[in-house]
Structures are given as C-alpha cells and as structure tokens.
Amino acid sequence: MRQFGLIGYPLGHSFSKGYFTEKFDREGIDAVYNNYPMASVQEVPALLLTNPLLEGFNITIPHKETIIPFLHSANEVVKTIGACNCIRIRDGKLQGFNTDVIGFELSLKKYLKKEHDKALVFGTGGASKAVQYVLSKLGIEFIIASRKVEGNGATINYESLSEDLLRSSTLWINTTPVGMHPNEDAILPLNYDAIGARHYLYDLVYNPAETRFLKEGKQRGAAIENGYDMLIIQAEESWRIWNSIE
Ligand SMILES: NC(=O)c1ccc[n+]([C@@H]2O[C@H](COP(=O)([O-])OP(=O)(O)OC[C@H]3O[C@@H](n4cnc5c(N)ncnc54)[C@H](OP(=O)(O)O)[C@@H]3O)[C@@H](O)[C@H]2O)c1
C-alpha cells in the first residue's frame, strides 16, 4: 500500500486526511494518508526512518517555512516565497513544492476580470506570500494590510486604508484567519461601504463557507469566492506531483 501524509501541529481538524481517504476509496487507489502531528519540525528525520515507504507528505502550520532546511531540492516557487506545503520523496531525497500558489491562482481566476487590476491583501503570513506571488505573476498591483506596521508604504496598517483606496482597489483578499470557525463573528476592521458591484472579495477561509467578510461584499453586489476550491486544487496538485515522473 502506498503511503502519504501530513505534518503540522495541531492536526485535529485537518481537511487533507478526510479528502485523500475518500479519494483513495472512491477511485480504488491502494494508498493511505496519515496525520503525523509534530510540535517540532526536528521530528521529520525520525518520521522518515520509521516510515521508509512514505512517498510524499503535505506540510501545514506551523512548519511550512521551517521545513525548508530539510529539503534536498526546491522548485522556483518555494525558493521565491520561502514556504513549502508539499514534499515528494524520491530515492530518499526530499523535493519541495508549494501547491497553495496554483490553488489560489486557479480559484481566483473564476471571477477575475480586467477591472480587478488593483488589490488589497489582508495579512502577512504564509498564505499571504502565496497570494502575493500570484498577484505579481498576473501583473495585479497590490498593497498589503498588516496589524504590525505603522502608517503607509507597500505594507500599510488598517487605520490608514482610506475610503478612496478601498474604493479603487477592486480586489480584496483576506489571508488572515479572521472569521474562521469557531470565531465566525469576527471581521476585519474595514469600511465595507466602499464596496461596489465591481469589487471581488476573496476569502481564503473555507469554514464557514460565507464569512462575515464575504457577506459584506455579497450584499453590495460584489463577486465573492471562499477558500474551498483552493483547498481542493492544492490537494489534487499534491497528488499530481507525487505521481509525476519529472
Ligand atoms: N483555502 C486554502 O487552501 C488555504 C490555504 C492556506 C491557508 N488558508 C487559510 O488562510 C489563513 C491564514 O493562513 P496562514 O498559513 O497564512 O496563517 P499565518 O501564517 O498564521 O498568517 C495569518 C496572518 O493573518 C494576520 N492575522 C492573524 N490574526 C489576525 C487578527 N486577529 N486580525 C488581523 N490579522 C490577523 C497576521 O498578519 P499581521 O500580523 O501582519 O496582521 C498573520 O500573519 C487561515 O485561515 C488558513 O486556514 C487557506
């Protein structure tokens, strides 16, 4: 039986194990996907020793960045954004990939129009790096909002987001966990009245399917998208990588 899995901490409510177990069952694939919760990434060598048949694994919070020194090779995306969420093991060597990038790009394109040429990215964590990579690739200008900075610049604090900027930036992307279950009442401190029908609000959170952030957009006629398709696409991309011969 082929073996795959996920490292991270904690892993209680991870999506991937359920997704792959159901996929293997549905498609008659003789494989298993296990959760390997580990508080420290230093436990990876022991994991590999005790699971010599492991062909690949995903990496989630908090190890997407700290896993990088363990890689024998990394693709361009991993090198550029400094985050890896998928490893393929070939001849005992760990090859690093980032499937959040393709997941975000393909799901974003669903409602993306030419008029969405200026974006606001909320949050500066690992997911934000994947989002920034895609926006740069697509030639979409963006400003990042963070709680950690003072005033204006390429990264700006929430208090400095003027109504003009919120109106003219027609693509808003939430990469923070704000509004995620069980804190569904939480919402980023923004002037939502600046949203119009030309806006596109994308929330990487997928549980609940409609966060308060997305509801604010929907009720003003904006296009909205949650993180569910991104999640499915990045999982399928992992599967493609683990099976590809290149
Ligand atoms: N759909 C998918 O496939 C997918 C993939 C990856 C991640 N995600 C989701 O994306 C979210 C972020 O993931 P991540 O890995 O980037 O997490 P992370 O590394 O912990 O970063 C989250 C960022 O959000 C900001 N933030 C955190 N708490 C906040 C608060 N209370 N108010 C305002 N900003 C806050 C922080 O930026 P500042 O400190 O600069 O403000 C932080 O850097 C999670 O909800 C995750 O589930 C979804």
The ligand as a Tripos MOL2 file, in Angstrom:
@<TRIPOS>MOLECULE
LIG
   48    52     1     0     0
SMALL
NO_CHARGES

@<TRIPOS>ATOM
      1 N1         -8.0880   27.6660    1.3010 N.am      1 LIG1
      2 C1         -6.8590   27.1910    1.3710 C.2       1 LIG1
      3 O1         -6.4580   26.2840    0.6250 O.2       1 LIG1
      4 C2         -5.9210   27.7870    2.3590 C.ar      1 LIG1
      5 C3         -4.5440   27.6050    2.2230 C.ar      1 LIG1
      6 C4         -3.6870   28.2040    3.1470 C.ar      1 LIG1
      7 C5         -4.2290   28.9480    4.1940 C.ar      1 LIG1
      8 N2         -5.5790   29.0980    4.2990 N.ar      1 LIG1
      9 C6         -6.1790   29.8950    5.3840 C.3       1 LIG1
     10 O2         -5.5770   31.1770    5.3680 O.3       1 LIG1
     11 C7         -5.4920   31.6810    6.6910 C.3       1 LIG1
     12 C8         -4.0670   32.1370    7.0060 C.3       1 LIG1
     13 O3         -3.1700   31.0670    6.9050 O.3       1 LIG1
     14 P1         -1.6050   31.3200    7.1270 P.3       1 LIG1
     15 O4         -0.9540   29.9930    6.9540 O.co2     1 LIG1
     16 O5         -1.1160   32.4460    6.3070 O.co2     1 LIG1
     17 O6         -1.5850   31.7430    8.6530 O.3       1 LIG1
     18 P2         -0.4970   32.6280    9.3920 P.3       1 LIG1
     19 O7          0.8520   32.3430    8.8320 O.co2     1 LIG1
     20 O8         -0.7790   32.3950   10.8190 O.co2     1 LIG1
     21 O9         -0.8180   34.1470    8.9650 O.3       1 LIG1
     22 C9         -2.0130   34.7710    9.1530 C.3       1 LIG1
     23 C10        -1.7790   36.2860    9.0880 C.3       1 LIG1
     24 O10        -3.0130   36.8750    9.3760 O.3       1 LIG1
     25 C11        -2.8490   38.0510   10.1750 C.3       1 LIG1
     26 N3         -3.6960   37.8970   11.3580 N.ar      1 LIG1
     27 C12        -3.7040   36.8730   12.2570 C.ar      1 LIG1
     28 N4         -4.6290   37.0970   13.2020 N.ar      1 LIG1
     29 C13        -5.2140   38.2820   12.9000 C.ar      1 LIG1
     30 C14        -6.2190   39.0830   13.5130 C.ar      1 LIG1
     31 N5         -6.8440   38.6750   14.6400 N.pl3     1 LIG1
     32 N6         -6.5660   40.2550   12.9240 N.ar      1 LIG1
     33 C15        -5.9560   40.6730   11.7900 C.ar      1 LIG1
     34 N7         -4.9860   39.9580   11.1710 N.ar      1 LIG1
     35 C16        -4.6310   38.7920   11.7190 C.ar      1 LIG1
     36 C17        -1.3860   38.1320   10.5560 C.3       1 LIG1
     37 O11        -0.8010   39.2030    9.7840 O.3       1 LIG1
     38 P3         -0.3330   40.5650   10.5180 P.3       1 LIG1
     39 O12         0.2550   40.1260   11.8300 O.co2     1 LIG1
     40 O13         0.6780   41.1370    9.5950 O.co2     1 LIG1
     41 O14        -1.5320   41.4120   10.6890 O.co2     1 LIG1
     42 C18        -0.8030   36.7770   10.1390 C.3       1 LIG1
     43 O15         0.4700   36.8640    9.6020 O.3       1 LIG1
     44 C19        -6.0030   30.5680    7.6200 C.3       1 LIG1
     45 O16        -7.3470   30.8200    7.9040 O.3       1 LIG1
     46 C20        -5.8680   29.3190    6.7490 C.3       1 LIG1
     47 O17        -6.8180   28.3250    7.1090 O.3       1 LIG1
     48 C21        -6.4370   28.5440    3.4000 C.ar      1 LIG1
@<TRIPOS>BOND
     1     1     2 1
     2     2     3 2
     3     2     4 1
     4     4     5 ar
     5     4    48 ar
     6     5     6 ar
     7     6     7 ar
     8     7     8 ar
     9     8     9 1
    10     8    48 ar
    11     9    10 1
    12     9    46 1
    13    10    11 1
    14    11    12 1
    15    11    44 1
    16    12    13 1
    17    13    14 1
    18    14    15 2
    19    14    16 1
    20    14    17 1
    21    17    18 1
    22    18    19 2
    23    18    20 1
    24    18    21 1
    25    21    22 1
    26    22    23 1
    27    23    24 1
    28    23    42 1
    29    24    25 1
    30    25    26 1
    31    25    36 1
    32    26    27 ar
    33    26    35 ar
    34    27    28 ar
    35    28    29 ar
    36    29    30 ar
    37    29    35 ar
    38    30    31 1
    39    30    32 ar
    40    32    33 ar
    41    33    34 ar
    42    34    35 ar
    43    36    37 1
    44    36    42 1
    45    37    38 1
    46    38    39 2
    47    38    40 1
    48    38    41 1
    49    42    43 1
    50    44    45 1
    51    44    46 1
    52    46    47 1
@<TRIPOS>SUBSTRUCTURE
     1 LIG1         1 GROUP 0 **** ****
